Amino acid sequence: MKPGTRLKSAVCDTEVMVIRAGAGTIECGGTAMAEDRPAEAPALSADFSGGTLMGKRYVDAGGQYELLCVKPGKGSLAVDGVALATKDAKPLPASD
């Protein structure tokens, strides 16, 4: 998957843009994401129903994945079943 690819959730309204991606399956709400939504939506998994926030970046612990949420939804993001965390903002340098 290349940077700039836009993925849509099959179970909710979430849409993300890939900033950085490794080998694995990007999921939302417990179901794999794709460039197109399926005709019939599967049910949202209770384990992955934390929601996504627009404009936030989501990363994995190893730093292989970074996703930018461009449309929020009810499902939470994961890679191969491992939840992604919100990327923290870098602190500004102190001025004297």
N, C-alpha and C positions, 0 to 999 in steps of 0.2 A: 504494500500500500504506500502510495507516495504522498508527500506533504501537499496540502491544499485540497485533498479529497474530502467531499462532504458526505457524511453518513447520517442516515435516518433510523430512528428506533422503530421496531416493529410493534411495540406494545404501548407507546405513548407519543407525545408530541416532540420529544427531544431530538435535536439535530446538533451534530458536532462537526468541526473542521479538524482534520488531522494536521497537527503541527510536526510531530515526530512519531514514528511507529516502528516496532520491531516485528518479529514473527509471532503471531498469536491471533486470537479472535477477539475483537472489540465487541463488548456486549452492553446492552442497556436493559434494565428490568429483567435480567436473567435470560435474554434472548439476543442472538447475534444481530449486529447492526449491518445495514446494507445501503447502497446508494439509492435504492427505491423501496418504498413501503410495500408490504404484501397486501393482497386484496382482503384477506381475513387476518385480523390481529389476534395473536395468542394472548393468554392472560398474563398480567404483570405478576412477577414473582414477589412474594412478601419479603424475601431476604434482600431484594434489590429495589426497594420502593422508597428510597430516601430522597429522591428528586435531584434535579440539576438546576443550576442557576445561570442565567444568561450572562455572558461576558467573563465567566470564570474559566480558568484553565485547570484541567485535571491531569494528574501525573501518577505514575506507578512508583514504587519504592526504588526500583533499579534505575530509573531515569531513561528507560527505553521508549516510553510512551508519553506523549503530551497531546491533549485534546482541548480545543477551545469550544465551549458551548455557545452556539449561535441561536438556539431556540430552546427555552426551558421545557421541562416535562416532569412527570411523576416518577419515572424510573431513574435508578442510579447507575453510574458507569462502572464497568469492570473489564478486565482482560483475562480470559480463560478462567473465569469464576473468582478472580481476586479483585476486590474493590479498589477503585482509584480514589486518591485523595485530592482535595483542592490545593492548588499550588499557592504557597504563601508569597506575599509581595516582598520584594527586596527592600531592606531598610535604607533610607536615604543617609548619605554621609553627614556627620555632625559638622555644623559650621560654628566657627568661633567668632 
